Every structure is written in structure tokens, then in C-alpha cells.
Amino acid sequence: MRTTITAVLTLLGFLTIANPPATANEGSLAFVGARIIDGTAAEPIEDGVLVITDGRIRSVGPRSAVTIPEGARQIDVSGKTIMPGLINAHGHVGGTLGLGGGQYNTGNLLRQLGLYARYGVTTVNSLGGDEEQGFALRNRQHDPDLNRARIFVAGSVVVGDSEAAIRAEVNRNADMGANFIKVRIDDNLGATQKMPRHLFDALVDQAHIRRLPVAVHLFYLEDAKYMLNAGADLIAHSVRDLPVDTEFINLINAKDVCYIPTLTREVSTFVYENEPEFFSDPFFLKEVEPAIIEQLKSPERQSRLRNSSSAQRYKIALEVAMANIRALDEAGVKIAMGTDTGPPARFQGYFEHLEMQMMVAAGMSPLDAIRASTGVAADCINVGDVGTLEPGKWGDLVVLGANPAVDIENTKTIESVWIAGNRVPD
């Protein structure tokens, strides 16, 4: 498995191809001639046509079956591949700037949402640390003029030392309009105290009273089984201590709960002990500030990570997580792409592509990894109008120069990104 992980982190280059000129969403757009991967269980459409009218998909299908509306602006994408915009089912849009924090403001949130969008990530489920500005941006995104990534929010990560405090915090997030309630059941490798189970039960109860799903940060198989039996709704990280067993697989399938591996979260805990291969990848370098790379390459930082017991334990945990993906995928568990990007050195946009590569290295097919990052992810975060290229959905899509169903690294051959039929600025 160590060889597999090393191979995954040896990333190839990025080919920049000329893009059509940006335009505001006016009337109808017709993308003509591409292979279309629609994010559903269907096979790709060859020589397809996709029509967007007023921001939403009007029709999609083979060229021979689709009538292009009179007056539509036609965009020739012959030989290209179109897929839905990527959905990160567990990210963070918050206060990070460079390798520091404390910058939670509308301008910084828009910067991050623009960054995600340029990498083809058109929707982010921000699971914790969300403040009023994030809620306000969420409320303004149902707009045909949108050209940055969509955000969904959870508010605070709920903590408290009593049932009353837990219920009050759930209510505070619900009153703000949260899409999820986020909670941690983890001891940070033995360094902290877990939330007591009676308080977790109260949290789930109160969230469901407020008609909100519960997303759980966890590490241990035993806790994953407990949260499923307690009625929680989303596993927001991998089980990383033990191989998943038949009891867990039967339980997660019976409860119809989604599983988000966040493999790149583990990578971020140890990869900077040396210089990562992706530091020379043009697809990474096009968006990162050189000063950040230099900070991460500092000998002092590298030495701290090499001598960090937690970093080395998370490295082992990643191997368990990779093996568990294969077992869960083979058992038909719903797996959604998520990365936990947003905190410092978890690079928004880039890590989502790395996550898909690692999902494939763990045993998923490229098409299944794409579906996990589009239609399945949308279903897992309860968002009905994005994630697949079907009539009535928002026109959120990525035009690629090469076919990711053949090689998942081809998701990096981005030529243009469109949100609600609007070209995302380069």
C-alpha cells in the first residue's frame, strides 16, 4: 500500500488549452460534440449536445436526438469531455489565508469559492466553522448570474458539557439556517476527551427535531457503528483504526448513510515531512503562492513532521482508510468525495483532484470516482439541483481536454468551468 500511495502522489503535468471567451448567461448555450459524463449511473454519451437556458439545463443527449433552440449560442466542444462540476461533500470555506487563520470575511470567502471554481469544484459542503458571512453567500447563490462555487454551511462544530448546552448550540445553528449539524466523536489519537455518548444522543435528537441531518467527524470503527445506531446521517471521515467488518457494512447499507473518506486530510498531516511531488505540478503551481511552498519546505517544519508521532500514526491510518474504501465500494456503500480542504496546507481545488486519484488507487473505477464526486455527492448532502447533467438542474459543468473515464488524472485537463451557464473567470 505504501507503494500505491507514493505512486498516487507522483503527479503529472497540466496542459493549458485555449478557452472560449467568457460571457454572461444570456438566453441559451449549446455545447456541441463532446463526450458527456452526466454524473448518473448511465454510460457516457458520445458526440453529445447539452443545452443550458437561463442558467439551467434544458436538454442533453446524443447530437442526433437533441434540437438546439433557435438563436442559441453554440460552443464547439468536439473531441472534449463534459462532466458535472465537482462537489466536495466535506470541505471548509473559512478564515484561512496562506498558512494562517483569522480571516473569516466575505472577501476571503469569495476568494476561496473562486479558487474552488477554477479547479472545477462548483459546490462545497462546508462542515464547520461557518459564520454569518458564509450563510449570507449561501443565501445569494440561487441566481442565474452566479460564477463562483456554491457553498452549503453547518455553522459551528457543536460542543458542550451538558445536554442543555448541546441542544442550545444545535438550535443556534438551526436558527441561522444551517444545512447540517456537525459534531466530532474523536479523541485526536488519545490526546483529548471524546464527547460522551449521552451528549451525542442528545445532539442527534435535537438536530432531528429541527429537521437537520448530522455529519460526524470520527476515527474509530466502534464509534462509527455507534453513530449509525444512534441515527446520525453522514460519516464525514474514514474509519481509520481497523478494517471495516461485515457488521459495519450491513449497518451502513441498512441505514443508507454516505461515507466520505477524506484521504487527502490524512495526506496533509505528514506529506510535508519531505518535499511533495505535487510541488512541481503545474496544475498545483498555477494557483499557489510561492511563499507558501517555501514555508512548507522549511527544514524545521519537515523535521517536526518526521519526528511527530501523530503524523506517523496518520500515515499508517491512511493505509487502513485506503483498504476500507475498496471493501466498502465492493459492498455497494455510497461513497462521496470529500477532502476536508480549507485549513492551512490542505489546498482547496487541487486536493479534490488528488482525492479522486487516491479513490481510484484504492480500488474504485474512474467513472465511479467521478460519480462519487458529482451525483452521489449531491445526493449525500441533500442538494437536488446540482451534481448531474439532467434537465432542470443548474448548468454547472467542466469542459475537459481529455477523458477522465480512461484516466482519472484527466480531470486536470480543464479548459473551462461553467456555473449556472456562466463561464468562471480564469
PEWO-V707662 format. One record per residue. N is the residue number from 1. RES is the residue in one letter. D_LAST is the distance of its C-alpha to the last C-alpha in whole Angstrom. Layout:
N&RES&D_LAST / N&RES&D_LAST
This chain:
1&M&37 / 2&R&36 / 3&T&35 / 4&T&33 / 5&I&31 / 6&T&31 / 7&A&30 / 8&V&27 / 9&L&26 / 10&T&26 / 11&L&22 / 12&L&21 / 13&G&18 / 14&F&15 / 15&L&15 / 16&T&11 / 17&I&12 / 18&A&11 / 19&N&9 / 20&P&11 / 21&P&10 / 22&A&9 / 23&T&12 / 24&A&14 / 25&N&16 / 26&E&20 / 27&G&22 / 28&S&22 / 29&L&19 / 30&A&21 / 31&F&19 / 32&V&22 / 33&G&23 / 34&A&21 / 35&R&23 / 36&I&23 / 37&I&23 / 38&D&24 / 39&G&24 / 40&T&28 / 41&A&31 / 42&A&31 / 43&E&30 / 44&P&27 / 45&I&27 / 46&E&27 / 47&D&26 / 48&G&25 / 49&V&24 / 50&L&22 / 51&V&22 / 52&I&21 / 53&T&23 / 54&D&22 / 55&G&19 / 56&R&22 / 57&I&23 / 58&R&26 / 59&S&27 / 60&V&26 / 61&G&28 / 62&P&29 / 63&R&29 / 64&S&33 / 65&A&33 / 66&V&30 / 67&T&31 / 68&I&28 / 69&P&28 / 70&E&29 / 71&G&27 / 72&A&24 / 73&R&21 / 74&Q&21 / 75&I&18 / 76&D&19 / 77&V&18 / 78&S&21 / 79&G&22 / 80&K&19 / 81&T&19 / 82&I&18 / 83&M&18 / 84&P&18 / 85&G&15 / 86&L&17 / 87&I&19 / 88&N&20 / 89&A&24 / 90&H&25 / 91&G&22 / 92&H&22 / 93&V&20 / 94&G&22 / 95&G&23 / 96&T&22 / 97&L&20 / 98&G&20 / 99&L&23 / 100&G&25 / 101&G&26 / 102&G&27 / 103&Q&24 / 104&Y&24 / 105&N&23 / 106&T&20 / 107&G&18 / 108&N&18 / 109&L&17 / 110&L&14 / 111&R&13 / 112&Q&14 / 113&L&13 / 114&G&9 / 115&L&10 / 116&Y&12 / 117&A&9 / 118&R&7 / 119&Y&10 / 120&G&11 / 121&V&14 / 122&T&14 / 123&T&17 / 124&V&19 / 125&N&23 / 126&S&23 / 127&L&27 / 128&G&28 / 129&G&28 / 130&D&27 / 131&E&28 / 132&E&28 / 133&Q&24 / 134&G&23 / 135&F&26 / 136&A&25 / 137&L&21 / 138&R&22 / 139&N&25 / 140&R&22 / 141&Q&20 / 142&H&22 / 143&D&20 / 144&P&19 / 145&D&16 / 146&L&15 / 147&N&11 / 148&R&11 / 149&A&13 / 150&R&17 / 151&I&20 / 152&F&23 / 153&V&26 / 154&A&29 / 155&G&30 / 156&S&32 / 157&V&33 / 158&V&37 / 159&V&40 / 160&G&43 / 161&D&47 / 162&S&49 / 163&E&48 / 164&A&48 / 165&A&45 / 166&I&43 / 167&R&44 / 168&A&43 / 169&E&40 / 170&V&39 / 171&N&40 / 172&R&38 / 173&N&35 / 174&A&36 / 175&D&37 / 176&M&33 / 177&G&32 / 178&A&31 / 179&N&30 / 180&F&31 / 181&I&34 / 182&K&33 / 183&V&36 / 184&R&37 / 185&I&40 / 186&D&39 / 187&D&42 / 188&N&39 / 189&L&41 / 190&G&44 / 191&A&43 / 192&T&43 / 193&Q&45 / 194&K&44 / 195&M&44 / 196&P&47 / 197&R&47 / 198&H&49 / 199&L&46 / 200&F&44 / 201&D&46 / 202&A&46 / 203&L&42 / 204&V&42 / 205&D&45 / 206&Q&43 / 207&A&40 / 208&H&41 / 209&I&44 / 210&R&40 / 211&R&39 / 212&L&36 / 213&P&35 / 214&V&36 / 215&A&33 / 216&V&35 / 217&H&34 / 218&L&37 / 219&F&38 / 220&Y&41 / 221&L&43 / 222&E&45 / 223&D&43 / 224&A&41 / 225&K&44 / 226&Y&45 / 227&M&42 / 228&L&42 / 229&N&46 / 230&A&45 / 231&G&43 / 232&A&39 / 233&D&37 / 234&L&34 / 235&I&34 / 236&A&31 / 237&H&32 / 238&S&34 / 239&V&37 / 240&R&38 / 241&D&41 / 242&L&43 / 243&P&42 / 244&V&42 / 245&D&46 / 246&T&47 / 247&E&48 / 248&F&44 / 249&I&43 / 250&N&45 / 251&L&44 / 252&I&41 / 253&N&41 / 254&A&44 / 255&K&42 / 256&D&39 / 257&V&37 / 258&C&33 / 259&Y&33 / 260&I&29 / 261&P&30 / 262&T&27 / 263&L&28 / 264&T&25 / 265&R&27 / 266&E&30 / 267&V&28 / 268&S&27 / 269&T&30 / 270&F&31 / 271&V&29 / 272&Y&28 / 273&E&32 / 274&N&31 / 275&E&28 / 276&P&26 / 277&E&25 / 278&F&21 / 279&F&21 / 280&S&21 / 281&D&18 / 282&P&15 / 283&F&13 / 284&F&15 / 285&L&14 / 286&K&11 / 287&E&11 / 288&V&14 / 289&E&16 / 290&P&19 / 291&A&22 / 292&I&21 / 293&I&22 / 294&E&25 / 295&Q&26 / 296&L&26 / 297&K&28 / 298&S&31 / 299&P&34 / 300&E&35 / 301&R&33 / 302&Q&33 / 303&S&37 / 304&R&37 / 305&L&35 / 306&R&37 / 307&N&40 / 308&S&39 / 309&S&41 / 310&S&38 / 311&A&36 / 312&Q&38 / 313&R&39 / 314&Y&35 / 315&K&35 / 316&I&38 / 317&A&37 / 318&L&34 / 319&E&36 / 320&V&38 / 321&A&35 / 322&M&34 / 323&A&37 / 324&N&37 / 325&I&34 / 326&R&36 / 327&A&39 / 328&L&37 / 329&D&35 / 330&E&39 / 331&A&40 / 332&G&38 / 333&V&36 / 334&K&33 / 335&I&31 / 336&A&27 / 337&M&24 / 338&G&24 / 339&T&23 / 340&D&24 / 341&T&21 / 342&G&21 / 343&P&24 / 344&P&23 / 345&A&22 / 346&R&21 / 347&F&18 / 348&Q&16 / 349&G&14 / 350&Y&15 / 351&F&19 / 352&E&18 / 353&H&18 / 354&L&21 / 355&E&23 / 356&M&23 / 357&Q&24 / 358&M&27 / 359&M&28 / 360&V&28 / 361&A&30 / 362&A&32 / 363&G&33 / 364&M&31 / 365&S&30 / 366&P&26 / 367&L&27 / 368&D&28 / 369&A&26 / 370&I&23 / 371&R&25 / 372&A&26 / 373&S&22 / 374&T&22 / 375&G&25 / 376&V&27 / 377&A&25 / 378&A&25 / 379&D&29 / 380&C&29 / 381&I&28 / 382&N&29 / 383&V&26 / 384&G&27 / 385&D&25 / 386&V&22 / 387&G&22 / 388&T&23 / 389&L&23 / 390&E&26 / 391&P&27 / 392&G&27 / 393&K&24 / 394&W&20 / 395&G&18 / 396&D&16 / 397&L&15 / 398&V&13 / 399&V&13 / 400&L&15 / 401&G&16 / 402&A&19 / 403&N&21 / 404&P&21 / 405&A&25 / 406&V&26 / 407&D&24 / 408&I&22 / 409&E&20 / 410&N&19 / 411&T&17 / 412&K&14 / 413&T&14 / 414&I&11 / 415&E&10 / 416&S&8 / 417&V&9 / 418&W&11 / 419&I&13 / 420&A&16 / 421&G&15 / 422&N&12 / 423&R&9 / 424&V&6 / 425&P&4 / 426&D&0
